[in-house]
Amino acid sequence: MERPAWAPRGIDISVPSVSRIHDFYLGGSHNFEVDREAARRAMEFLPGLPKIAQANRAFMRRAVRFAAAEGISQFLDIGSGIPTFGSVHEVVRAVSPQARVMHVDHDPVAVAHSQTVLAGDEHADVLAADLRKPREILDSPQVRGLIDQNRPVALLLVAILHFVEDMDDPYAAVAELRDALAPGSLLVLSHASYEGIPLPPERAEGAVDVYKDIRNPLVMRSRDSIARFFEGYDMVEPGLVPMPHWRPETAPEDEDAYSFSGFAGVGRTA
């Protein structure tokens, strides 16, 4: 397999990556054939996976614009993935040019491409780190140098927590991040769920098995389990809802049925 010029040395391009699979769903070009093959296998069971990825991206854009309108000018995007059109720094800069954005991801391709995109940008950076180790993120010189943790921050955990298994205690990680946030900060979160998928759960399990096969387990949680991530937050209206129902800019009934899979919401610290 030929290594593209943009692929960092040292990564195994024969192993699929969820960041690159997501990039493929969004129509990006920073993915390998092994990623595309895994994506196609998952889509055999859940054909609407690209629609779900697009709904996640659309929710993120609306939530970021909401945060900026609320006066928040600092954004910590954990699980930021590979920058494609409409990434956080692009969305927020359109409405708040001086906003500071810290991207965090543990995928080498996501980090390398982010470094290229953000080169020379004094108000944005990328950190190679893992959500499961929140203290390393919070204490990193890059985050401390860019984000003032005494001022409100928009913490983005969009389409990332369903890749953290219960044995890694994602609730504790989210709580540790919450406790480090200044009052008035926002949590922007979306999460996969069997609820809302326009297919029997046993059919969707085939896609879950594909992610398990590539050693990136996809954890489908119930609405009640997802709501637990918002403990310590006051929910912003309309609460925890299917993605197209969160402050829509177009009629939700015009959305593809798969777009209503999973849940999204925004919470505010007291």
N, C-alpha and C positions, 0 to 999 in steps of 0.2 A: 504494500500500500504506500503510495507516494505521499510524503509529508508536505502539506501546503506551506507556503512561505510564512503565513501568519501564525502557524502552529508553534508554540514554544517547544524548545528542546526539552527532553526529559519526560514528556507525557507519553503514555501508551495509547497510540491512536487506534489500537485494535480493541479497546475497551469502551463501551458506550458511556456517555455522561448525561445526567438529567439536564444540565444547563444547555448542552448542545442539542439534545432532543427537543427541549422547549424552544430553542432558537429555530429549529426546523419547523415546528408547529406554527411559529409566527412568520414564517417565510424568510428567515435569515439565511445567511450564507456561511456562517462559521460553525459548520458541523461536518462530520465525516460520514462515509457510507455506512459504517457500523452504527452510527447514531440514527441515520435514516432508516436502516433496516429494523432496528428496535422500535422506532416510532411506527413504522408500517405494521409491525406485528401487533403492537398495542392497539392500533386503529382497526385491526380486524375485529376486535371485540368492542371497542368504543370508537366508532367512526367520527364522533364529534369532538375528539380531543383537540384539534386545532381551534374549533369554535370556543371550547372552554378556555384555552390559552388566550384567545383574543378577548374574551369576556373579562378575564383577569386583568389584562393590560388596560382595557377600557375603564374598569373599576379603579385601578391604580391612578390613571390620569385624572379621573373625577375627584378622587380623594386628595390627591396632591394639590389640585387647584383649590379645593375646599380649605385645606390646611393653610395655603398661602393667603387666601382671603380672610382667614382667621388671624392673620398676622404672624404666623410661624415662618421663620426664615432659615431654619436648620432642619436637615433631613438626613436620617440614618437609615439607609436601605440595606437590610441584611438579606442575603440571598438574591442579590441584584441581578445575577445572571449576565449573559452576554448582551452588551448594549445593542439594541436595535432601534428602529424609528419609534420615537415616543417614550424613550427612557426617562427616568425621574429627573435627571438634571436638565433635559431638554424641556420637559413639561413645566417645571417650576421656573426656569429662566424666562419663559415666555410671559410670565406674570410677575415675577420677582427676580430681576436680573442679578441682584447681589446675594441671593440665597446661597447658603453653603450646603453641599451635598456630599456625604460620605457613602460610597458604595462598598459593600462587604460581600465577598464570596470566597468559597474554598476551591472552586474549579480553576485550574491554571489558565485555560483558554479564556474564561470570563475575565479573570484578573488581567491577563496580558492585553486583551483587546480593550478593556477599560483604560488601561494605562496609555495606550495609543490614542484613544479618543479624547482623554482628559489631559493629555500632555500640554503644559503651559497654562492650564486653568488654575488660578490661585484659589478659587472658591469650590473646587471639587477634587476628590481623590478617591482611590480605591485601596482597600485593605484585604490582604489574603488572610482570612480567618473563618472560623466555624461557629455557627449559631450555638452549638452545643457547649461552647466555651465562652460564655458572655463576658466574663471578667477580662479575658484576654482582649476582647474587642474594646471594652470600656477603658481599659488601662493603656491601650496602645498609644504610642506617641503621635501617630497619624490622627487618630480620633481626638485625642486631647488637644492637638494643635489646630484642628479645624472646627470642632464642635465645642461650644461653651455649654457645659453640662449644668450650669446654673440658670440657663434660659430654656424656655420651652423648645422641645424637639418633636418632630414628627418621626416616629419609629415605624418603618415599613417592614412588615413580615407578610409579603404578598406571595402566595403559592409556594411557601417554603416549609411550613410546619408539618405538612403531610408527608415530608421526607424525613421526619425525626420520629423514631420509634419510641414507644412508651418506656422501654427500658433505659432510654437516654434522658428521661424526665423532661420533656419539652416545657411542661408547666413551670418547673423550677427555673428554667432558663429565661422564660418570658417574665416571670416574677422578678428575677434579679435585674433584668433590663428595666422593668417598670420602676423598681425601687431606686434606680439611679437617675430617673428622669425628673426634671424640675416640674413643679405644679403647672398645669395648663398644657402639658405635653399631650400628644395624640398617639394612639396605637392604630395603625392601618393594617388590617389583617384579612386575608382570604384563605380558604381551606377547602380541600376536596372532601366530598361526602357521597355516599350512595344515594342520599336523599336528593330528589330532583332529577336524577338521571333517567331519561326516557327509555330505559331498558330494564329488564329484570336484573336484580343484583348479581345473580349467578353468572349472567353474561358479562357484566362489568368486571367480575372477578378475574376473567381471562386477562384483561389489561393489567390488573394488579399483579398477576403472576409474571407478566413480562418484566415489570420493574423489579420484582423479586429475583428473577433470573439474572438480571444485570447487576445485582447486589446494590440496588438503590430502592429498598422497599417503599412502596406507596401506602400510606396509612389512611384509610378512609374512616373519618370520625363522624359521629352523629352531631346534630345541631347542638344538643346539650353539652357534649364533650368539647365542641369548638367554643361554646359560650364561656367555658371555664377559663379560657385564655384572657378573658376580659375582667377577671376578678381584680378589684381595686380601681377599676375605671368606671366612669359614668358613660353610658352608651349615647352616642350622637344619633339623633333621628335619621333614618327610620329603624335603627337597631341592627340586629344580625339577620340579614335577608339574603335571598339569592342575588347574585351579582348585578343583574340588570335592574333590580328593584332599588339599588342604593343610589338615590338622588339622580335618576336617569335624565339624560339630555334629549333622548328620543323615546318614543313610545315602547315600553318593554314588550308589548305584544308583537312588535316587529322583529324581535330577536329570535335566533335559532333556538329550538327546544333544548339543545345541549348546553346553551349558555346559562341555564337555570340550575345546573349541577353545582352542588356545593354552596358555601355561604361566605358572605363578606360583611364587614362592619368597621366602624371607627369608634374608639373610646377615648375619653379625655380624663387625665389625672386630675384629682381635686387640688 
